[in-house]
Amino acid sequence: MRGQAGSVACAAILLSFLISRGVSGPVGPIVLSSVVFSYVVIASGRVFLQVFRVDFPLAAWWPIGVSATGGALWVLVALLGCGAATAFCLWAMPVLLLDLALRRRVVQHAAPESADQLGFIFCCAFTAAWCKDIAAAPKLLESSGQLPVWVEYFMHAGMISQFGDDRAIGRGVIWLSDVPLFAYHYSSYLLAAAFALPLDQPGLPLATSVWFPIGFLSVAAAAYTLGTCFAGATGGLAALVALFVIPDASNYGLRNGFFSFHWLLGAIPGSTYGLGSALLAVAFLQRWSVARSSASLAAGAAFLAATLLNRIQIFVLLAPAWLASVVFISRIFQKHRKIVLGGFVLLALIALALIWYPPSIPRDLAWSFEGGRALEQFLYQVHRRQQPTAYQGLYARILSEFGEGLGLTIGALLVYPASLGIFMLALPILYLMRRRSDDVFSNAFPVAVVLWYGAIMALAPIPAHTDATDFPHRSFVLLYATAAIWTFGLSVVWLSERGTHGKRLWQMTAIAAAIALPFTWMSASDRMNPKFFWGRLWVTFRVQPELQQAAAFLRDRGGSSDVFAAPIRHFEVTSVDAATVVIALTGMPAYVARVGVHRVLGGIYQETASKRSVEVAAIERAPDRQAAMRQLAKLGIRWYLATEADTPSWDRLRKGAAWTRGSFALYDSGHAEVATH
């Protein structure tokens, strides 16, 4: 039990530190919320392992609990229509009872308890190093007017608020109020949304200082857990060093910043949740390969499903590789070796043929295939649009000299050194050095991931939002993590087999991690910044002080049933507009925002967004203020945000505004007679 108490304390200290960097408020609620959340998550993971009787280190409690709690909250919210905080309380009660009931059952850990606890402390320390600057982004936005993180955090903030803020709970899509939610991986957002009520915060600080750190710690602890499958606590620490100390492939070799593992974790925080559950699914698979316990296999399948809920792009890489490993390890392969190998060879040949002779896919087949196959556009984007790189112009010359068929094949092969760097060479060398190893699991899974990643590049469709890089790019984090963890894990095994350093190997790895930690602390922020030129525009997004003040006024004056509207100026797919910023800073639903996204979704979302865009445009053209207020009230819109000088036309001098600063003004249709300037 000391291990559980220590883990809760360590996680709570980490969350309290990071939350305080991004949230302006009293320390008491921050610490209390962090302690309660950490206990419930860790207890959930501990109960899960005791029920399934798997001997994982205590570091595994956190990522297991994160996936279990996120999934449970999503089920409760979907069934009951309640907010995330209420769902969390409902989930906490059975977790507490089960934790108390199972407390006397002892689970043997894969490492001594002291080494085990130190491993989780390192997980927390590396999380603090990598998350501290992103956590502080909202305060920097307030002081400088610039958001120094990937601009999509505004979008994520809205997702969090729609489940956690009283202003948005039960109002459906926060960008299109009172329209039912669309299918999406919501479960991770609910974890951060549970903090909205006790901390009384809008979505943006919760996204940067709660949502991202919870997911990052999940990746770190899951990586540590998978590392222990190779060589106990030494392997766990080696996995942390591999992922969070060693510079990723964007820093050397081909220097393609688009394949920066560290940048992608910070820019797309949902990847941390998907990668955490994916690494757990692989760790349970390893336990099954050793003990052949059906419980371990069932647990691995559960986390395979959790990956689908957290990040579909990672799931599409994990699932075939995981299932192929099950077949390879199982008796099916032992009895029908030639048939299984022949099937894999056939699939590889089909994938290669599809690269050379792409099929013609009907546009009306499904929404996800509207743009056809992504390979050509994907390779063009990653090899020719990510300046600066160390191989600028090479891909264009390859296509020119070898033609499209062979050129696409070479271009796809170039993705591997661009994304894996030194691990592309180190891992095969280790395989050759351990060629007599009978560890079937270690031999099977990385090969399956590498091969299936090639199939994803060859076969992935272009999604309706037209980003051809979506599936192959978002999934590469699992490819990189697999190669890095396997390289360091097998290195530790190889050293142990040779007797090198003996029992001192763990101490040496711990010392190396401790020495690297302060350097990581100082360099993490720079390593998470985009290296490609166009990406730098996405981490320097400016928000006018007047717009921030308008959002503060709305959050202070707005009620739980209020909706706001703003003129529609962008009809394309965009991650941020004025309304999206206001949502992120207030938690208040918009009558219509992000019209381009709703057009991509189609159906009721496209129809409603188009209809409401026309209605908002009609408000701009109202003959006078009284008519505009009547139209707003009729549509159920209390607040109207004017975003340009000399507008709206029916009140150019802003005499009827409830609030005005610079080019921004707010009109209150519920209290139109009140005007304060």
N, C-alpha and C positions, 0 to 999 in steps of 0.2 A: 504493500500500500504506500510505502514511502516513495516508490517509483511513480505512482499515479499522482500523489500530491506534488512531487517535484516537477512533473511534467506540466501539471495545471499551472503551477506558479511560474514556470519558465514561459509558457505560452501567454499567460495573462500579462506578465511584465512586457513581453514583446509587443502585444497588441496595444497595451496602454501607452507605451512609448510612441508607437507609430500613429495611433489615433490622435494623441495630443499634438503631434506635428501638423496635422491637417484640420483638426476640429477646434474651434474657439468655444470654450465652455468650461465649466467646473470640472476638476479632476475626479471628484467622487464618483459621479455617474460613469465616467470613462473606465475607471478601475473596476467598479462593481460589475459593469456590463462585460468587461473583458474576462473577469474571473468566472462569472456564471457561464458565459459562452464557452470558455476553454474547458471548464469542467464537463459540461454536457457533451461537447464534441469528443473529448478524450474518453469519457465514460462510454460513449456510444461505440467507439473503436474497441475499447477493452472488452465490452460485452460481446461484440461481434466475434472477436477472436476466441473468447471462452466458449461461446456457443458452437463454433466450428472447430474448436480444439486444434488450432494451428499455432505453432511455436515461433511467432514473430517477435522481434524486439519491440520495446515499448514505444519507439519512435513511430511504429506503424499505427498506433492508436489515433494519432492526429489525422492522417489522410483517410484512413478508413472511416473515422467519425465524420469528417467533412463530407464525404460522399454519401454516407448514410443519412446524415442530418439534412443535407441539401435535398436529397430525394424525398425524405419524409415530409419536409416543409412544402415541397411542391405538391405532393399528394393531398396534404391537409388544406392548402390554399385552394386547390382546384375543387376539392369536394365541398368545403365549407364556405368558400368565398370570403375568408377572413384575411387579416393582415399577417405579415410575416412574424411579427412579435407575438401575436396570439398563437399562431401555429407553433412557434418555438416553445412556448410555455406548455402547450399540449404534448409536444414531443418530449420535453424534458421530464415530465412526470413518469412515464413508463421507463425511461432510461434510468432515472434515479432508483426506482424500485428494483429493476433488474440488476443494477450495479450493486445494490445492497444485498440482494438475494444471492448473487454469484460471488460475493467478495471472498468467501472462504475457499473457493476453488483455485488451485494453483496452476499456473501455466508456466512451463519451463521456457526461458528465453534463449534465443540463439547466441547471446553473448552475456558475460557476467553483468550484473546489474550496474556496477559502477561505470563500466565501459559503455553500457547501454544508455545510461543517463547522460554521460558526456557526449555521446553521439547526438542526442536530441538537443542538447545545449548548443552544439555546433550548428545544427539545423536552424535553430532560432537566431544564432549570431549571424549566419550568412543571410538569412532572410532580412534581418535588420539592415545589414550592409547594402543589400540590393534594393530595398524598398524605401529607405529613409527619405530620399529626395522626391520620389513620386508621391509619397504620403504628404509631403509639405506643399504640394503644388497649389491647393486652393488658397492658402495664405499668401503665396507668391502672386497668384492671380489678383487677389484683393489689393496687394501693395503695389504691384507693377503693371497691372492690366494685361498681363500675358500669361497664358497657360503653358508651362514649360514641359508638358507631357503630350503624348499622342492625342490629337484632337478628338478622337472617338470616345474619350472618357466622358464627354458631354452626352453622347448617346447612351453609354452604359449607365450614367447617372439617372437618366430618365427611366431606364429599366428597373433600377433599384427603387426609385421613388414610387413607381406604380404598384409595388408590393408592400412598401413600408410606410409611406406617408399618408396620414389621415386625409389629406387633400385628394389623394389619387386612388386609395384602396376601393376596389369595387367599381371603378370607373372604366375598366377595360384598357385599351391601348392609350397610353398617356399622351401620345402625339395625335390621337384621333378619339377624343373622349366618348365614352359610352358605346364604343364598338368592341365586340369580343376580341380577346387576345388571339393573335396568330400563333401558329406552331413555331416554337423556338426553344433553345436550351436555356430555360429560365432557372433551373435549380440552384446554380451557383449564386445568382443575384439575390436569392431569398436569404442567404446567409448574411450578407451585408445589410439587407433590408430589415433584418431583425433588430439592428441597432438604431434604426431611424426614430422609433418612439422613445426609448430611454435617453437617447442623446439629443433628441429634438433637432435633427440635422437634415438638410436636403440631400439629394443624391450625389452631388459632386464630391464633397469630402468623404462620404461613405465609399465611393468608388475607388478613390486613390489611397485612403488610409485604412480601410477595412477590407474591402473586396479583394484588392490585389494582394495584400500581405497574407490573408488567409489562404489564397490559392498558391502563393509562392512557397509558404511553409509546407503546404501539402506536397508540392513537387520535391522539395528538399527532403522531407521525411520519407516519401515514397522511394526516392532514389537511394537514400540510406538503407531502407529496408531491402530493396533489391540487391544492393551491394553486399549486404550480410549473407545473402544466399550463396555468394561465391566464397567468402572467407570471413564470416563473422563480423565483429566490430571493425576490424581492419578493412575489410571490403566495403563496409558502409562508409567509413571516412574517406576511402579512396574514391567512392562514387561522388561524394560531395566535392572533393578536389577536382574531379574530372569535369563536373558540370559548372562549378561556380568559382573556380580559381583559374583553370586553364583558359586562356583567351579562345574565343570561338573562331571558326574558319574565316570570318570576315576580316580578321586582323593580319592575315598572312596568306601566302600562296596566291590564289586568284583574286582575293580581296573583294569579293562580291558582298556588299553590305546588306543586300536583300536577304541573304542567307545567314544573318546574324542570329544565332540562337538566343542570346541575351536580349537583343533589341526586341525580338518577337514576343518574348515572355512579357516584357513591359508594355509593348504597344497593343497586344491582343491578350489581355489578362485572362480571358476565358480559356486560353491554351493551358494555363497553369492547372486548372481544374481537370481538363481533359487528360493532360499528361500525367498528373498525379494518379488518377484512377487507372490509366493505362499501365503505368509501371507497377501498380498493385496487382492488376490482372496477370501480369507477367510473373511477378513474385509468387503468387498463388500457384501458377502453372509450374514453377520450379519445385515448389513443395510437393505438388502432385507427382511430378516426374521422379521424385526420390521416394516418397512414402506410398504412392498410389492410393491416396486417401480420396474417396469420393467427395468428402466435405471440402477438401482443398480445391478440387476441380469445380465444384458448385460455387464456391466463393470466387474463384477466378472468373467464372461465367457471369456472376453478379456484377463484378467490377468491369467486365467487358460491356455489359449493358449500361452501367453507370457512365462509361466513357461516351456512349451514344447520347446520353442526356446532357453531358457536359460539353462535348465538342465533336460534332459529326465528322469533321475533317480528319481528326485523329482516329476516330473509330474506323473509318474506311481503310486506314492503313493497318490498324491493330487487328481487326477482326479476322481477315484472311490469314495473316501471319500467325495469329494465336491458334486458329483452328488447324492450320497446316502443321503447326508444332504438335498439337494434340494427336493428330493422325500419325505424324512421324514417330512420336514417342510411344504410342499405343501399340497393342498387339496387332492391330490391323496392318501396320507397316511391317511388323516382323513376319507376318504370314504372307503378305502380298506385296513384298518389296518391289518387285519389277513392275507390277501394275501401278502402284502409287507413283514411283519415279517416272514411269512413262506418262502418267497423267500430268505431272508437273512439267515435264519437257514439252508436252503438247500445248499446255497453256502458255508456256514461254514462247513457243513458235507462233502461236496465234497472236500474242501481244506484239511480237516483232513484225508480223505480217500487217497488222493494223497500223503500225507506224509507216510502213512503206506504201500500203494501199488503204488509205482511210475510207471508211464507209460513208455513204451519203445518208445522214440522219434526217428524217422528216421533221420540220419545225413544229408540227402540231403533236408530236409524240408525247411530250411532257414539258412542263415549265422549265425543268432543269436542263433540257437539251435544246433550248430555243436557239442558242448560238452555235450549235454543232460541237465538234471536238475541240478541246482547249490546247492541244499540244503545240501547234504552230504559234499561236499567240502567246502561250506561256513561255516558250523558248525565246521568242522575240523580246518579250518584256524583261525576262531575267538576265539575258545575255547582252542586250543592246540598249536598255533604258535605265540602267542602274549606275550611271557614272558617279564617281570614278571607280574603275576596277583595274586590275593588273593585266587584263587581257582584252582591252578595248579594241574592237574591230575584228577580233579573231573569228567570232561566229559568222559575221558577214562574209569573210573570206572563205570559210568552210562551205557555206551554202553556195557561194559563187563557183568554187572549184569542184565540189563533189555532187552538186545537185541536191534537190529537196529530199529524196529518200535517204541516202547515206548521210546527208547533212543533218537531217533531223535526228538520226540515230546518234551521230557524234555529239550533237547539241544536248541530247538527253544524257549521254554519258558524262558530259562536262558538268552537269548538275551535281554529280557525286563529289568530285574534289572541291567544288565551290561550296557545298554544304557541309561536308565532313572534314575537310582539311587533312591534318596529319593522321586522323583516325582511319582514313581510307587506306593508308599504308600500314599503320601499326597493328590494326586488328587482324588482317590476313597473316602478317608475320607471326603474331602470337598463335594463330591457328596452326601454322606450319611447325612452330616450336613445340606445340602440344598435340601433334598429329595422332598420337597414340591414345589420346584421352578417350575414355568411355563415357564421358559426361554428355549424354545425348541431348539434354536440354540446351547446354551451352553451344552445341554445334548447330542446333536446329533453328532457334528463334532469330538470331541476327541475320542469317542467310535468308530466311523467309521474309523479313522486313525489307532487306535490300532489294530482293527480287520483286516483291509486291509494290514497292515504291516506284520501280520502273514501270509496272503495269498501270499504276495510277497516272503517271505522266502520259502514258500512251493512250489511255482510255477515258480520262476524266472529261466530263462535259463542261461547257461554259454555263455557269448559272445565269439566272434571269437578270441579275444585277450587272452582268457583262464582265466581271472580273475573271479573266481566264486563269489567273494564278491561284485562285481560291483553294482548290483541293490539293494540288501538289505542293503549294507553298505552305499553307497552314499545317499540313501534316508532317513537314520535314522535322519538326521538333522531336517527334518520336524516333525518327531515323537517327538524328544526331545523338539524342540521349542514349539510345541503345548502343550505338558504336562507342560512345565515350565510356559508359558504365562497363561494357564488356571489355574494353581495352584495359582499363585500370583494374577491373576485377580479375581478369585472367592474368594480369601482371602480378598481382598479389599472390594468386594461386601458384604461378610459376616460381616465384621467389620462395614461397613456402615449401614447395616440392623439392627445391634444391637445397633447402635448409639454410638459405641466406638470412642472416640476422636473427633467425630463430624467434623466440618469444618477444624480442625487442621490436619486431616489425610494427606492431600496433602502436607502441610508444613513439616510434619514429614518424609514423603517419600522422598521429595526433599532434606532434610537435610541428610537422610541416604545415598542417592545417592551421595551427595557431599562429605560426609565423606569417602565413599568407593572408590571414584575416584582416589585419590593418591595411595591407596594400589593396585588398579587395574593397575595403571600406572607402578608401580614397578614390579608387578608379571606377567603381561600379557605375556611377552616374554617366561618365563619359562612354563606357562600354555599352550602355543601353541606348545611347543616342543614335539616330539613323546616320549612316555614313554616306548614303546615296543622296545626291543633291536635292531631288524633289521632296524627299522625306523631311528635310529641314524646315520646310514651310509648314509642316503638320505639327511641329513641336514649338512653334512660335506664334500660335494663334492669339490675336489680340481681341480683348473685349473692352469696349469703351466704358470708362468709369460710370457714365450716365446709365448705361444698360445694367451694370451691376447694381446701381442705386435703385433703378426701377424694379429689379428683381427683389431687392431687400424690402422695398415698399410693399410689393405684392405678398411676400412671405409674412410680413408683419400684419397687413390689413386683410389678407384674403381669408375666406372661410373654407370649411371642409367640403362644401358643395360648389365652390366657385370654379369657373372655367374662364380662360382668357383667349383672346384671338389677336393676331397680328397680321398685317398685310403680307400676302404671299408674293415673294420676289424670285424664288428659286423653284423650278418645276422639275429639275433633274435630280438624280440620286445624289444626295449630299449627306455628309456626316453631321453637319452643323449649320444652323442658321440662327437668326435672332430668337425665334421661338424655342429652339432646342436649348439654347443657352439659358433662357428664362426658366424652362422646365428643370434643367439641371441645378439651378440655384434656388428654386422655390419648391419643387415637388408638386406644382399645380398643373393639372391637365390642360392641354391646348385643344381648342375646337378643331383646328387642323394645323399640322406642321409636318415637315419632311414629305411633301407631296410626292416626290419622285419615288420614295420607298414604297408608298402605298400603291403607286402605279405598277411597280414591279410585282407586288403581292397579288394584284388583280382582285377579281371578285368584289365582295362587299367593301373591301378597303379602297380599291380604285374608284368604285362608284361613289362611295361616301366622300372621299377626299376631293374628287372632282366637283361634286355638288356643293360641298362646303367652300371650296375655293371660289366658286361663283358667288356664293352668298357673302363671303367676306369682301370680295370685290364690289358687290352692290352696296355694302356699308360705306366703303370709301367714296362712292358716288352719291351718297344720300344728299338731298337738297339742303338740309340744315341739321343742327345738332340734335334737336328734339326727335326728328325722324330717325336719325342714326341710333339714338338711344332706344327708341321703340323697337327697331329692328334687332338690336343686340339682345334686348330683354326677351323678345319673341323667340329667338334662337337659343335662349338659355345661356347667353354669354354675359358675364358680369363685367369683365375687364377688357378694354380694348387698348392695345399698345400701338401708338403711332411711332414709327421708327425713322422718319425723315423730316427735315425742316420744312416749314410751310405746309404741312399736312396735319390733319385731314383737311380737305377743301372746305368742309363745313365749319371749321374752327381754326383758321390759319393762325390766329393770334393766341390760341390755346387758353382762352378765357374760361372755357367750361371744363378744363382738365382737372382731375383730382390731384394730379402730380405732374410736374414738368421739369425737365433739366435738359439743356442743350437741344438736340434734335429729337429727343424722346419725350413722350407724354403718355399718361395713363388716363383713361376715361372709365368712370364707374357707372354702369347703366342701372345699378341698384340704388345708387345715391347720387343721381345726376345733379342734384342741387348743391352738393358739397364741392367746393373748389378751393384747394390749398396750393399755393405755389412756393 
